[in-house]
Amino acid sequence: MASYICASTNHLDLFVPIMALIVGAHFFPLASLFQVPIYYITGILLCLLATLVMLTFPVKTIISNHHIMTWWVSVGFGSALILWGTGVIVCLRGFKLLSIAQNGAENDKLSTRL
């Protein structure tokens, strides 16, 4: 829908920042639903990134006769870093919880043997 609206209004340059805003906004209900507080930070960072890029960066630039969509590149790489960082943090916390659960299960086995 966002792609259609951006293309039909001749503002396709807004597509990637708008997608970052949409993806960022969807993290807020997920944070509440799944009780994962880091998702609030992810949502804030994605929305903030898209907004700051649109307010401060030029839409496009020319480097050696190549047209570069500055908004797309900046928001794309920034979003990737934010999302990969979130994935790493969630994965590390998951491993920690698995370790705690495994240690708890081993302690339960020991206490039943005694």
Biopython code that builds the backbone (N, CA, C, O; Angstrom):
import numpy as np
from Bio.PDB.StructureBuilder import StructureBuilder

atoms = [
    (1, "MET", "N", (0.815, -1.176, 0.000)),
    (1, "MET", "CA", (0.000, 0.000, 0.000)),
    (1, "MET", "C", (0.873, 1.260, 0.000)),
    (1, "MET", "O", (0.602, 2.215, -0.728)),
    (2, "ALA", "N", (1.922, 1.247, 0.826)),
    (2, "ALA", "CA", (2.823, 2.402, 0.895)),
    (2, "ALA", "C", (3.504, 2.627, -0.452)),
    (2, "ALA", "O", (3.646, 3.765, -0.900)),
    (3, "SER", "N", (3.920, 1.550, -1.086)),
    (3, "SER", "CA", (4.564, 1.658, -2.397)),
    (3, "SER", "C", (3.603, 2.260, -3.414)),
    (3, "SER", "O", (3.983, 3.137, -4.190)),
    (4, "TYR", "N", (2.371, 1.794, -3.409)),
    (4, "TYR", "CA", (1.372, 2.292, -4.356)),
    (4, "TYR", "C", (1.109, 3.779, -4.140)),
    (4, "TYR", "O", (1.053, 4.552, -5.096)),
    (5, "ILE", "N", (0.947, 4.172, -2.875)),
    (5, "ILE", "CA", (0.673, 5.580, -2.574)),
    (5, "ILE", "C", (1.856, 6.465, -2.946)),
    (5, "ILE", "O", (1.675, 7.533, -3.530)),
    (6, "CYS", "N", (3.066, 6.025, -2.610)),
    (6, "CYS", "CA", (4.259, 6.813, -2.948)),
    (6, "CYS", "C", (4.426, 6.945, -4.459)),
    (6, "CYS", "O", (4.736, 8.024, -4.964)),
    (7, "ALA", "N", (4.221, 5.846, -5.176)),
    (7, "ALA", "CA", (4.384, 5.873, -6.633)),
    (7, "ALA", "C", (3.283, 6.700, -7.294)),
    (7, "ALA", "O", (3.557, 7.470, -8.215)),
    (8, "SER", "N", (2.051, 6.550, -6.836)),
    (8, "SER", "CA", (0.946, 7.271, -7.481)),
    (8, "SER", "C", (0.970, 8.762, -7.183)),
    (8, "SER", "O", (0.403, 9.544, -7.947)),
    (9, "THR", "N", (1.606, 9.177, -6.103)),
    (9, "THR", "CA", (1.738, 10.605, -5.802)),
    (9, "THR", "C", (3.075, 11.170, -6.271)),
    (9, "THR", "O", (3.415, 12.319, -5.989)),
    (10, "ASN", "N", (3.823, 10.339, -6.991)),
    (10, "ASN", "CA", (5.121, 10.744, -7.549)),
    (10, "ASN", "C", (6.121, 11.118, -6.438)),
    (10, "ASN", "O", (6.899, 12.061, -6.584)),
    (11, "HIS", "N", (6.085, 10.373, -5.342)),
    (11, "HIS", "CA", (7.024, 10.569, -4.232)),
    (11, "HIS", "C", (7.652, 9.235, -3.834)),
    (11, "HIS", "O", (7.664, 8.874, -2.657)),
    (12, "LEU", "N", (8.167, 8.512, -4.813)),
    (12, "LEU", "CA", (8.775, 7.213, -4.533)),
    (12, "LEU", "C", (10.005, 7.349, -3.638)),
    (12, "LEU", "O", (10.406, 6.380, -2.993)),
    (13, "ASP", "N", (10.606, 8.533, -3.590)),
    (13, "ASP", "CA", (11.757, 8.752, -2.725)),
    (13, "ASP", "C", (11.405, 8.584, -1.245)),
    (13, "ASP", "O", (12.289, 8.340, -0.423)),
    (14, "LEU", "N", (10.123, 8.714, -0.902)),
    (14, "LEU", "CA", (9.682, 8.547, 0.484)),
    (14, "LEU", "C", (9.463, 7.091, 0.884)),
    (14, "LEU", "O", (9.246, 6.800, 2.060)),
    (15, "PHE", "N", (9.517, 6.184, -0.070)),
    (15, "PHE", "CA", (9.135, 4.796, 0.192)),
    (15, "PHE", "C", (9.963, 4.136, 1.299)),
    (15, "PHE", "O", (9.386, 3.574, 2.229)),
    (16, "VAL", "N", (11.277, 4.187, 1.227)),
    (16, "VAL", "CA", (12.119, 3.500, 2.226)),
    (16, "VAL", "C", (11.983, 4.133, 3.610)),
    (16, "VAL", "O", (11.845, 3.398, 4.588)),
    (17, "PRO", "N", (12.015, 5.468, 3.740)),
    (17, "PRO", "CA", (11.783, 6.026, 5.080)),
    (17, "PRO", "C", (10.400, 5.688, 5.647)),
    (17, "PRO", "O", (10.269, 5.432, 6.844)),
    (18, "ILE", "N", (9.370, 5.685, 4.795)),
    (18, "ILE", "CA", (8.035, 5.330, 5.277)),
    (18, "ILE", "C", (7.996, 3.874, 5.716)),
    (18, "ILE", "O", (7.361, 3.547, 6.719)),
    (19, "MET", "N", (8.659, 3.006, 4.986)),
    (19, "MET", "CA", (8.706, 1.595, 5.390)),
    (19, "MET", "C", (9.421, 1.437, 6.732)),
    (19, "MET", "O", (9.017, 0.619, 7.558)),
    (20, "ALA", "N", (10.482, 2.219, 6.953)),
    (20, "ALA", "CA", (11.182, 2.164, 8.248)),
    (20, "ALA", "C", (10.254, 2.639, 9.369)),
    (20, "ALA", "O", (10.270, 2.080, 10.466)),
    (21, "LEU", "N", (9.450, 3.662, 9.098)),
    (21, "LEU", "CA", (8.485, 4.127, 10.091)),
    (21, "LEU", "C", (7.429, 3.057, 10.385)),
    (21, "LEU", "O", (7.060, 2.849, 11.540)),
    (22, "ILE", "N", (6.949, 2.386, 9.350)),
    (22, "ILE", "CA", (5.951, 1.332, 9.524)),
    (22, "ILE", "C", (6.539, 0.162, 10.313)),
    (22, "ILE", "O", (5.912, -0.335, 11.248)),
    (23, "VAL", "N", (7.728, -0.270, 9.941)),
    (23, "VAL", "CA", (8.379, -1.388, 10.642)),
    (23, "VAL", "C", (8.667, -0.993, 12.089)),
    (23, "VAL", "O", (8.446, -1.784, 13.006)),
    (24, "GLY", "N", (9.161, 0.233, 12.293)),
    (24, "GLY", "CA", (9.429, 0.694, 13.651)),
    (24, "GLY", "C", (8.172, 0.731, 14.500)),
    (24, "GLY", "O", (8.187, 0.317, 15.659)),
    (25, "ALA", "N", (7.076, 1.230, 13.923)),
    (25, "ALA", "CA", (5.811, 1.334, 14.661)),
    (25, "ALA", "C", (5.267, -0.040, 15.039)),
    (25, "ALA", "O", (4.617, -0.182, 16.074)),
    (26, "HIS", "N", (5.524, -1.050, 14.214)),
    (26, "HIS", "CA", (4.964, -2.370, 14.543)),
    (26, "HIS", "C", (5.696, -3.035, 15.710)),
    (26, "HIS", "O", (5.198, -4.012, 16.271)),
    (27, "PHE", "N", (6.872, -2.518, 16.082)),
    (27, "PHE", "CA", (7.589, -3.087, 17.221)),
    (27, "PHE", "C", (6.952, -2.711, 18.559)),
    (27, "PHE", "O", (7.147, -3.419, 19.547)),
    (28, "PHE", "N", (6.193, -1.610, 18.610)),
    (28, "PHE", "CA", (5.591, -1.192, 19.880)),
    (28, "PHE", "C", (4.548, -2.187, 20.389)),
    (28, "PHE", "O", (4.630, -2.591, 21.549)),
    (29, "PRO", "N", (3.575, -2.601, 19.580)),
    (29, "PRO", "CA", (2.647, -3.615, 20.090)),
    (29, "PRO", "C", (3.318, -4.974, 20.323)),
    (29, "PRO", "O", (2.911, -5.725, 21.209)),
    (30, "LEU", "N", (4.348, -5.286, 19.523)),
    (30, "LEU", "CA", (5.053, -6.551, 19.729)),
    (30, "LEU", "C", (5.780, -6.571, 21.071)),
    (30, "LEU", "O", (5.822, -7.599, 21.747)),
    (31, "ALA", "N", (6.352, -5.426, 21.452)),
    (31, "ALA", "CA", (7.057, -5.339, 22.735)),
    (31, "ALA", "C", (6.103, -5.631, 23.880)),
    (31, "ALA", "O", (6.450, -6.348, 24.819)),
    (32, "SER", "N", (4.915, -5.081, 23.802)),
    (32, "SER", "CA", (3.918, -5.316, 24.843)),
    (32, "SER", "C", (3.389, -6.741, 24.797)),
    (32, "SER", "O", (3.260, -7.395, 25.832)),
    (33, "LEU", "N", (3.084, -7.220, 23.605)),
    (33, "LEU", "CA", (2.502, -8.548, 23.441)),
    (33, "LEU", "C", (3.439, -9.650, 23.921)),
    (33, "LEU", "O", (3.020, -10.557, 24.641)),
    (34, "PHE", "N", (4.719, -9.570, 23.518)),
    (34, "PHE", "CA", (5.675, -10.625, 23.849)),
    (34, "PHE", "C", (6.529, -10.313, 25.078)),
    (34, "PHE", "O", (7.397, -11.103, 25.448)),
    (35, "GLN", "N", (6.283, -9.162, 25.710)),
    (35, "GLN", "CA", (7.038, -8.765, 26.905)),
    (35, "GLN", "C", (8.542, -8.729, 26.638)),
    (35, "GLN", "O", (9.330, -9.281, 27.406)),
    (36, "VAL", "N", (8.930, -8.076, 25.544)),
    (36, "VAL", "CA", (10.339, -7.929, 25.177)),
    (36, "VAL", "C", (10.653, -6.429, 25.134)),
    (36, "VAL", "O", (10.425, -5.787, 24.109)),
    (37, "PRO", "N", (11.170, -5.863, 26.226)),
    (37, "PRO", "CA", (11.393, -4.416, 26.308)),
    (37, "PRO", "C", (12.347, -3.863, 25.234)),
    (37, "PRO", "O", (12.226, -2.699, 24.849)),
    (38, "ILE", "N", (13.279, -4.669, 24.754)),
    (38, "ILE", "CA", (14.220, -4.193, 23.731)),
    (38, "ILE", "C", (13.484, -3.791, 22.455)),
    (38, "ILE", "O", (13.990, -2.974, 21.686)),
    (39, "TYR", "N", (12.301, -4.353, 22.221)),
    (39, "TYR", "CA", (11.520, -3.998, 21.041)),
    (39, "TYR", "C", (11.054, -2.547, 21.081)),
    (39, "TYR", "O", (10.894, -1.924, 20.031)),
    (40, "TYR", "N", (10.834, -1.997, 22.277)),
    (40, "TYR", "CA", (10.500, -0.570, 22.376)),
    (40, "TYR", "C", (11.660, 0.275, 21.857)),
    (40, "TYR", "O", (11.461, 1.236, 21.113)),
    (41, "ILE", "N", (12.865, -0.095, 22.257)),
    (41, "ILE", "CA", (14.054, 0.644, 21.817)),
    (41, "ILE", "C", (14.227, 0.497, 20.314)),
    (41, "ILE", "O", (14.555, 1.470, 19.634)),
    (42, "THR", "N", (14.013, -0.698, 19.788)),
    (42, "THR", "CA", (14.118, -0.928, 18.344)),
    (42, "THR", "C", (13.118, -0.054, 17.589)),
    (42, "THR", "O", (13.472, 0.581, 16.596)),
    (43, "GLY", "N", (11.886, -0.022, 18.052)),
    (43, "GLY", "CA", (10.864, 0.803, 17.406)),
    (43, "GLY", "C", (11.215, 2.274, 17.434)),
    (43, "GLY", "O", (11.072, 2.974, 16.431)),
    (44, "ILE", "N", (11.675, 2.744, 18.581)),
    (44, "ILE", "CA", (12.068, 4.153, 18.704)),
    (44, "ILE", "C", (13.220, 4.469, 17.762)),
    (44, "ILE", "O", (13.191, 5.482, 17.063)),
    (45, "LEU", "N", (14.241, 3.602, 17.736)),
    (45, "LEU", "CA", (15.407, 3.856, 16.890)),
    (45, "LEU", "C", (15.057, 3.866, 15.406)),
    (45, "LEU", "O", (15.549, 4.714, 14.663)),
    (46, "LEU", "N", (14.212, 2.933, 14.964)),
    (46, "LEU", "CA", (13.827, 2.898, 13.547)),
    (46, "LEU", "C", (13.030, 4.146, 13.159)),
    (46, "LEU", "O", (13.280, 4.742, 12.111)),
    (47, "CYS", "N", (12.082, 4.536, 13.993)),
    (47, "CYS", "CA", (11.289, 5.735, 13.703)),
    (47, "CYS", "C", (12.154, 6.994, 13.748)),
    (47, "CYS", "O", (12.017, 7.886, 12.910)),
    (48, "LEU", "N", (13.037, 7.053, 14.728)),
    (48, "LEU", "CA", (13.934, 8.200, 14.852)),
    (48, "LEU", "C", (14.896, 8.285, 13.671)),
    (48, "LEU", "O", (15.143, 9.373, 13.149)),
    (49, "LEU", "N", (15.438, 7.152, 13.251)),
    (49, "LEU", "CA", (16.342, 7.120, 12.100)),
    (49, "LEU", "C", (15.654, 7.668, 10.849)),
    (49, "LEU", "O", (16.189, 8.551, 10.178)),
    (50, "ALA", "N", (14.475, 7.146, 10.542)),
    (50, "ALA", "CA", (13.758, 7.589, 9.345)),
    (50, "ALA", "C", (13.446, 9.075, 9.411)),
    (50, "ALA", "O", (13.609, 9.789, 8.422)),
    (51, "THR", "N", (13.002, 9.539, 10.559)),
    (51, "THR", "CA", (12.650, 10.952, 10.709)),
    (51, "THR", "C", (13.868, 11.851, 10.580)),
    (51, "THR", "O", (13.826, 12.849, 9.860)),
    (52, "LEU", "N", (14.952, 11.513, 11.268)),
    (52, "LEU", "CA", (16.162, 12.337, 11.210)),
    (52, "LEU", "C", (16.774, 12.371, 9.808)),
    (52, "LEU", "O", (17.244, 13.414, 9.355)),
    (53, "VAL", "N", (16.764, 11.230, 9.129)),
    (53, "VAL", "CA", (17.314, 11.194, 7.769)),
    (53, "VAL", "C", (16.497, 12.097, 6.852)),
    (53, "VAL", "O", (17.065, 12.851, 6.061)),
    (54, "MET", "N", (15.171, 12.028, 6.948)),
    (54, "MET", "CA", (14.331, 12.864, 6.086)),
    (54, "MET", "C", (14.493, 14.351, 6.397)),
    (54, "MET", "O", (14.365, 15.188, 5.504)),
    (55, "LEU", "N", (14.775, 14.682, 7.658)),
    (55, "LEU", "CA", (14.915, 16.089, 8.031)),
    (55, "LEU", "C", (16.300, 16.663, 7.761)),
    (55, "LEU", "O", (16.440, 17.876, 7.606)),
    (56, "THR", "N", (17.323, 15.819, 7.701)),
    (56, "THR", "CA", (18.688, 16.343, 7.620)),
    (56, "THR", "C", (19.454, 15.974, 6.343)),
    (56, "THR", "O", (20.358, 16.711, 5.947)),
    (57, "PHE", "N", (19.126, 14.883, 5.706)),
    (57, "PHE", "CA", (19.888, 14.437, 4.538)),
    (57, "PHE", "C", (19.211, 14.908, 3.253)),
    (57, "PHE", "O", (17.993, 15.081, 3.216)),
    (58, "PRO", "N", (20.006, 15.117, 2.197)),
    (58, "PRO", "CA", (19.386, 15.368, 0.894)),
    (58, "PRO", "C", (18.755, 14.075, 0.370)),
    (58, "PRO", "O", (19.208, 12.980, 0.704)),
    (59, "VAL", "N", (17.728, 14.203, -0.438)),
    (59, "VAL", "CA", (17.031, 13.034, -0.972)),
    (59, "VAL", "C", (17.980, 12.182, -1.800)),
    (59, "VAL", "O", (18.004, 10.958, -1.668)),
    (60, "LYS", "N", (18.755, 12.830, -2.650)),
    (60, "LYS", "CA", (19.721, 12.105, -3.473)),
    (60, "LYS", "C", (20.948, 12.958, -3.683)),
    (60, "LYS", "O", (20.927, 14.172, -3.479)),
    (61, "THR", "N", (22.011, 12.308, -4.092)),
    (61, "THR", "CA", (23.257, 13.004, -4.377)),
    (61, "THR", "C", (23.897, 12.381, -5.613)),
    (61, "THR", "O", (23.531, 11.278, -6.018)),
    (62, "ILE", "N", (24.839, 13.080, -6.203)),
    (62, "ILE", "CA", (25.536, 12.569, -7.388)),
    (62, "ILE", "C", (27.006, 12.402, -7.035)),
    (62, "ILE", "O", (27.668, 13.345, -6.600)),
    (63, "ILE", "N", (27.504, 11.189, -7.228)),
    (63, "ILE", "CA", (28.917, 10.894, -7.000)),
    (63, "ILE", "C", (29.465, 10.263, -8.272)),
    (63, "ILE", "O", (29.023, 9.187, -8.675)),
    (64, "SER", "N", (30.415, 10.921, -8.896)),
    (64, "SER", "CA", (31.035, 10.432, -10.145)),
    (64, "SER", "C", (29.969, 10.064, -11.188)),
    (64, "SER", "O", (29.992, 8.970, -11.751)),
    (65, "ASN", "N", (29.057, 10.974, -11.430)),
    (65, "ASN", "CA", (27.984, 10.791, -12.409)),
    (65, "ASN", "C", (27.026, 9.650, -12.073)),
    (65, "ASN", "O", (26.305, 9.174, -12.950)),
    (66, "HIS", "N", (27.011, 9.209, -10.820)),
    (66, "HIS", "CA", (26.082, 8.180, -10.375)),
    (66, "HIS", "C", (25.087, 8.818, -9.401)),
    (66, "HIS", "O", (25.479, 9.459, -8.427)),
    (67, "HIS", "N", (23.818, 8.635, -9.676)),
    (67, "HIS", "CA", (22.782, 9.157, -8.785)),
    (67, "HIS", "C", (22.601, 8.187, -7.617)),
    (67, "HIS", "O", (22.291, 7.013, -7.820)),
    (68, "ILE", "N", (22.791, 8.675, -6.421)),
    (68, "ILE", "CA", (22.669, 7.868, -5.210)),
    (68, "ILE", "C", (21.443, 8.371, -4.426)),
    (68, "ILE", "O", (21.339, 9.559, -4.122)),
    (69, "MET", "N", (20.531, 7.465, -4.108)),
    (69, "MET", "CA", (19.370, 7.818, -3.279)),
    (69, "MET", "C", (19.836, 7.822, -1.822)),
    (69, "MET", "O", (19.836, 6.786, -1.158)),
    (70, "THR", "N", (20.225, 8.982, -1.342)),
    (70, "THR", "CA", (20.809, 9.114, -0.009)),
    (70, "THR", "C", (19.863, 8.619, 1.079)),
    (70, "THR", "O", (20.286, 7.937, 2.013)),
    (71, "TRP", "N", (18.584, 8.964, 0.957)),
    (71, "TRP", "CA", (17.620, 8.509, 1.964)),
    (71, "TRP", "C", (17.547, 6.995, 2.013)),
    (71, "TRP", "O", (17.540, 6.398, 3.089)),
    (72, "TRP", "N", (17.492, 6.378, 0.838)),
    (72, "TRP", "CA", (17.357, 4.921, 0.778)),
    (72, "TRP", "C", (18.573, 4.230, 1.378)),
    (72, "TRP", "O", (18.443, 3.291, 2.164)),
    (73, "VAL", "N", (19.759, 4.705, 1.000)),
    (73, "VAL", "CA", (20.995, 4.084, 1.488)),
    (73, "VAL", "C", (21.126, 4.271, 3.002)),
    (73, "VAL", "O", (21.423, 3.322, 3.728)),
    (74, "SER", "N", (20.905, 5.490, 3.464)),
    (74, "SER", "CA", (21.065, 5.787, 4.891)),
    (74, "SER", "C", (20.061, 5.024, 5.746)),
    (74, "SER", "O", (20.432, 4.395, 6.738)),
    (75, "VAL", "N", (18.802, 5.083, 5.362)),
    (75, "VAL", "CA", (17.770, 4.391, 6.130)),
    (75, "VAL", "C", (17.941, 2.873, 6.019)),
    (75, "VAL", "O", (17.736, 2.150, 6.994)),
    (76, "GLY", "N", (18.314, 2.396, 4.836)),
    (76, "GLY", "CA", (18.497, 0.956, 4.640)),
    (76, "GLY", "C", (19.606, 0.386, 5.498)),
    (76, "GLY", "O", (19.400, -0.591, 6.217)),
    (77, "PHE", "N", (20.781, 0.991, 5.427)),
    (77, "PHE", "CA", (21.903, 0.488, 6.223)),
    (77, "PHE", "C", (21.678, 0.720, 7.715)),
    (77, "PHE", "O", (21.999, -0.143, 8.532)),
    (78, "GLY", "N", (21.130, 1.880, 8.073)),
    (78, "GLY", "CA", (20.847, 2.157, 9.483)),
    (78, "GLY", "C", (19.844, 1.171, 10.061)),
    (78, "GLY", "O", (20.026, 0.670, 11.171)),
    (79, "SER", "N", (18.783, 0.892, 9.305)),
    (79, "SER", "CA", (17.772, -0.068, 9.753)),
    (79, "SER", "C", (18.375, -1.459, 9.896)),
    (79, "SER", "O", (18.069, -2.180, 10.845)),
    (80, "ALA", "N", (19.227, -1.830, 8.957)),
    (80, "ALA", "CA", (19.871, -3.145, 9.033)),
    (80, "ALA", "C", (20.697, -3.266, 10.310)),
    (80, "ALA", "O", (20.646, -4.291, 10.991)),
    (81, "LEU", "N", (21.455, -2.226, 10.634)),
    (81, "LEU", "CA", (22.267, -2.259, 11.861)),
    (81, "LEU", "C", (21.385, -2.363, 13.105)),
    (81, "LEU", "O", (21.682, -3.134, 14.018)),
    (82, "ILE", "N", (20.307, -1.590, 13.138)),
    (82, "ILE", "CA", (19.403, -1.623, 14.285)),
    (82, "ILE", "C", (18.780, -3.009, 14.426)),
    (82, "ILE", "O", (18.744, -3.567, 15.523)),
    (83, "LEU", "N", (18.293, -3.562, 13.325)),
    (83, "LEU", "CA", (17.611, -4.857, 13.383)),
    (83, "LEU", "C", (18.574, -5.998, 13.683)),
    (83, "LEU", "O", (18.228, -6.913, 14.430)),
    (84, "TRP", "N", (19.781, -5.961, 13.112)),
    (84, "TRP", "CA", (20.774, -6.986, 13.431)),
    (84, "TRP", "C", (21.189, -6.884, 14.900)),
    (84, "TRP", "O", (21.356, -7.902, 15.572)),
    (85, "GLY", "N", (21.355, -5.657, 15.396)),
    (85, "GLY", "CA", (21.691, -5.465, 16.809)),
    (85, "GLY", "C", (20.612, -6.022, 17.716)),
    (85, "GLY", "O", (20.907, -6.669, 18.721)),
    (86, "THR", "N", (19.363, -5.771, 17.362)),
    (86, "THR", "CA", (18.241, -6.313, 18.129)),
    (86, "THR", "C", (18.262, -7.837, 18.097)),
    (86, "THR", "O", (18.057, -8.487, 19.121)),
    (87, "GLY", "N", (18.508, -8.399, 16.927)),
    (87, "GLY", "CA", (18.566, -9.854, 16.793)),
    (87, "GLY", "C", (19.657, -10.471, 17.647)),
    (87, "GLY", "O", (19.446, -11.503, 18.284)),
    (88, "VAL", "N", (20.821, -9.841, 17.662)),
    (88, "VAL", "CA", (21.937, -10.351, 18.468)),
    (88, "VAL", "C", (21.595, -10.282, 19.954)),
    (88, "VAL", "O", (21.851, -11.231, 20.696)),
    (89, "ILE", "N", (21.015, -9.157, 20.392)),
    (89, "ILE", "CA", (20.664, -9.003, 21.806)),
    (89, "ILE", "C", (19.614, -10.033, 22.219)),
    (89, "ILE", "O", (19.743, -10.664, 23.268)),
    (90, "VAL", "N", (18.586, -10.204, 21.405)),
    (90, "VAL", "CA", (17.534, -11.176, 21.719)),
    (90, "VAL", "C", (18.105, -12.593, 21.728)),
    (90, "VAL", "O", (17.736, -13.402, 22.578)),
    (91, "CYS", "N", (18.996, -12.896, 20.796)),
    (91, "CYS", "CA", (19.608, -14.222, 20.730)),
    (91, "CYS", "C", (20.474, -14.486, 21.967)),
    (91, "CYS", "O", (20.401, -15.564, 22.557)),
    (92, "LEU", "N", (21.288, -13.511, 22.357)),
    (92, "LEU", "CA", (22.129, -13.680, 23.545)),
    (92, "LEU", "C", (21.288, -13.859, 24.805)),
    (92, "LEU", "O", (21.614, -14.679, 25.663)),
    (93, "ARG", "N", (20.202, -13.087, 24.912)),
    (93, "ARG", "CA", (19.315, -13.250, 26.070)),
    (93, "ARG", "C", (18.633, -14.611, 26.042)),
    (93, "ARG", "O", (18.413, -15.222, 27.088)),
    (94, "GLY", "N", (18.302, -15.079, 24.858)),
    (94, "GLY", "CA", (17.702, -16.409, 24.728)),
    (94, "GLY", "C", (18.655, -17.492, 25.177)),
    (94, "GLY", "O", (18.255, -18.413, 25.889)),
    (95, "PHE", "N", (19.922, -17.396, 24.768)),
    (95, "PHE", "CA", (20.918, -18.375, 25.202)),
    (95, "PHE", "C", (21.080, -18.347, 26.718)),
    (95, "PHE", "O", (21.222, -19.392, 27.352)),
    (96, "LYS", "N", (21.058, -17.147, 27.296)),
    (96, "LYS", "CA", (21.190, -17.019, 28.741)),
    (96, "LYS", "C", (20.000, -17.683, 29.451)),
    (96, "LYS", "O", (20.180, -18.389, 30.443)),
    (97, "LEU", "N", (18.798, -17.454, 28.940)),
    (97, "LEU", "CA", (17.613, -18.079, 29.533)),
    (97, "LEU", "C", (17.650, -19.597, 29.393)),
    (97, "LEU", "O", (17.259, -20.314, 30.313)),
    (98, "LEU", "N", (18.117, -20.090, 28.251)),
    (98, "LEU", "CA", (18.250, -21.538, 28.077)),
    (98, "LEU", "C", (19.249, -22.121, 29.058)),
    (98, "LEU", "O", (19.036, -23.202, 29.605)),
    (99, "SER", "N", (20.344, -21.399, 29.279)),
    (99, "SER", "CA", (21.352, -21.859, 30.229)),
    (99, "SER", "C", (20.780, -21.903, 31.646)),
    (99, "SER", "O", (21.026, -22.855, 32.387)),
    (100, "ILE", "N", (20.025, -20.882, 32.018)),
    (100, "ILE", "CA", (19.404, -20.849, 33.342)),
    (100, "ILE", "C", (18.411, -21.998, 33.488)),
    (100, "ILE", "O", (18.374, -22.666, 34.521)),
    (101, "ALA", "N", (17.608, -22.223, 32.452)),
    (101, "ALA", "CA", (16.622, -23.308, 32.491)),
    (101, "ALA", "C", (17.305, -24.666, 32.575)),
    (101, "ALA", "O", (16.857, -25.560, 33.294)),
    (102, "GLN", "N", (18.408, -24.807, 31.822)),
    (102, "GLN", "CA", (19.128, -26.078, 31.837)),
    (102, "GLN", "C", (19.746, -26.323, 33.209)),
    (102, "GLN", "O", (19.694, -27.441, 33.721)),
    (103, "ASN", "N", (20.326, -25.296, 33.803)),
    (103, "ASN", "CA", (20.912, -25.439, 35.137)),
    (103, "ASN", "C", (19.834, -25.742, 36.170)),
    (103, "ASN", "O", (20.055, -26.527, 37.093)),
    (104, "GLY", "N", (18.674, -25.124, 36.014)),
    (104, "GLY", "CA", (17.559, -25.397, 36.927)),
    (104, "GLY", "C", (17.083, -26.829, 36.802)),
    (104, "GLY", "O", (16.754, -27.459, 37.808)),
    (105, "ALA", "N", (17.040, -27.357, 35.588)),
    (105, "ALA", "CA", (16.617, -28.744, 35.365)),
    (105, "ALA", "C", (17.627, -29.715, 35.969)),
    (105, "ALA", "O", (17.241, -30.732, 36.545)),
    (106, "GLU", "N", (18.916, -29.406, 35.842)),
    (106, "GLU", "CA", (19.945, -30.270, 36.418)),
    (106, "GLU", "C", (19.871, -30.253, 37.944)),
    (106, "GLU", "O", (20.062, -31.281, 38.593)),
    (107, "ASN", "N", (19.591, -29.080, 38.509)),
    (107, "ASN", "CA", (19.457, -28.994, 39.970)),
    (107, "ASN", "C", (18.237, -29.765, 40.447)),
    (107, "ASN", "O", (18.275, -30.379, 41.513)),
    (108, "ASP", "N", (17.153, -29.746, 39.675)),
    (108, "ASP", "CA", (15.955, -30.513, 40.032)),
    (108, "ASP", "C", (16.256, -32.010, 40.019)),
    (108, "ASP", "O", (15.791, -32.744, 40.891)),
    (109, "LYS", "N", (17.040, -32.471, 39.023)),
    (109, "LYS", "CA", (17.390, -33.891, 38.946)),
    (109, "LYS", "C", (18.226, -34.286, 40.158)),
    (109, "LYS", "O", (18.019, -35.353, 40.735)),
    (110, "LEU", "N", (19.175, -33.426, 40.547)),
    (110, "LEU", "CA", (20.021, -33.731, 41.701)),
    (110, "LEU", "C", (19.200, -33.798, 42.978)),
    (110, "LEU", "O", (19.426, -34.684, 43.802)),
    (111, "SER", "N", (18.268, -32.898, 43.161)),
    (111, "SER", "CA", (17.473, -32.874, 44.392)),
    (111, "SER", "C", (16.528, -34.064, 44.472)),
    (111, "SER", "O", (16.221, -34.522, 45.572)),
    (112, "THR", "N", (16.055, -34.581, 43.332)),
    (112, "THR", "CA", (15.180, -35.754, 43.369)),
    (112, "THR", "C", (15.972, -37.024, 43.663)),
    (112, "THR", "O", (15.420, -37.977, 44.213)),
    (113, "ARG", "N", (17.247, -37.053, 43.307)),
    (113, "ARG", "CA", (18.097, -38.215, 43.586)),
    (113, "ARG", "C", (18.429, -38.316, 45.070)),
    (113, "ARG", "O", (18.566, -39.411, 45.616)),
    (114, "LEU", "N", (18.555, -37.182, 45.701)),
    (114, "LEU", "CA", (18.928, -37.171, 47.118)),
    (114, "LEU", "C", (17.715, -37.475, 47.908)),
    (114, "LEU", "O", (17.775, -37.523, 49.137)),
]
sb = StructureBuilder()
sb.init_structure("model")
sb.init_model(0)
sb.init_chain("A")
sb.init_seg("    ")
for serial, (resi, resn, name, xyz) in enumerate(atoms, 1):
    if name == "N":
        sb.init_residue(resn, " ", resi, " ")
    sb.init_atom(name, np.array(xyz, "f"), 0.0, 1.0, " ", f" {name:<3s}", serial, name[0])
structure = sb.get_structure()
